């Protein structure tokens, strides 16, 4: 059951990333920054390594922290 949840989560996250990439090509203000990309990759890796809770939750936590840092950096630059 948990494997199905992980696979569905990865597919949904990949779909959101593809939609964001396709829809945000023309707009410069909504571009995915390198830090946000790294955060997204950490969250996806955390989902993939969900069998080992320490590694999975650790990667997800790192991804969330990186996303928050990216949000703070973007808000200060405006």
N, C-alpha and C positions, 0 to 999 in steps of 0.2 A: 504494500500500500504506500509506504513512504517513497519507494522508487518511482511510482507513478506520479506522486506529488512533485518530486524533484524534476522529473522530465517535463511535466506540464509547466512548472515554474520557469524552467530554462527556455522553453518554447515561447511562452508569453513574454518574457524579458527580451528575447531575441526579436520578437515581432515588434515590440515597442521601440527597440533600438533602430530597427529598419525603418519604421514609420517616422521616427524622429529624424533620421538621416535623410530620407526622401523628401519630407515636408519642409525641412529646415535648410535646404540648399541655398535658397535665394536670400534668406534673412541672415545677416551677419550677427545680430544680437543673440540669437538662439543657438549658436554653434556649440558643439560639445567640446569642452576644453580638454587638454591632456589629463588634467587632474580628475575631471569627471569621468573620463574614459577609464582611468586606472581604478577609480572607485567602483564603477560598473563591473569591471573585470573581477575585482575582489569579491563583490557580492555574488556574481555568477560562480566563481571558483568555490566560494563558501557553500553554495547550494550543491555543487558537484561533490564536494568532500563532506557531505552531510552525515555520512556513516560514522566518521570520527567527530564527535561533537566538539571537542576542543579546537580542532583545526577549522571545522566548518563555521562555528560561531565566531572564532577569532578572525577569520577572513571577512565574514560579514560585518563584524564590528569595525575592522580597519576600513572597509568600504564605506560604511556610514560616516565615520570620522572624516575620511577624505572628502566625501560629498559635502559635509557641513563646512569644512575648510574652504572648499571651492565656492560654496554659496556666499560665505563671508567675504572672500576675495572679490567676487563679482559684484557684491553690493557696495563695497568700498570704492571700486573703480568707477562707478556711475556718478 
